């Protein structure tokens, strides 16, 4: 499963668990307009850390906080490229 599909699946899972109504997801959708609140994003990041073994948002070298869903996915995809195999 790709990073993108894992993230989208986890977004849907968190929304269901937290009884949130999602906006239609697209790369240019601002994260603040997804329908998820800050608790949902905390859960999402924790779930992604568990599933992907990545937490690029805690990386002090990453000073660019994602604004859109596309930005969020790109940060995870870039982090995955730097994981030693």
Secondary structure by P-SEA (a helix, b strand, c coil): ccaaaaaaaaaaaaaaaacccccccccccccccccccaaaaaaaaaaaaaacccccccccccccccccaaaaaaaaaaaaaaccc
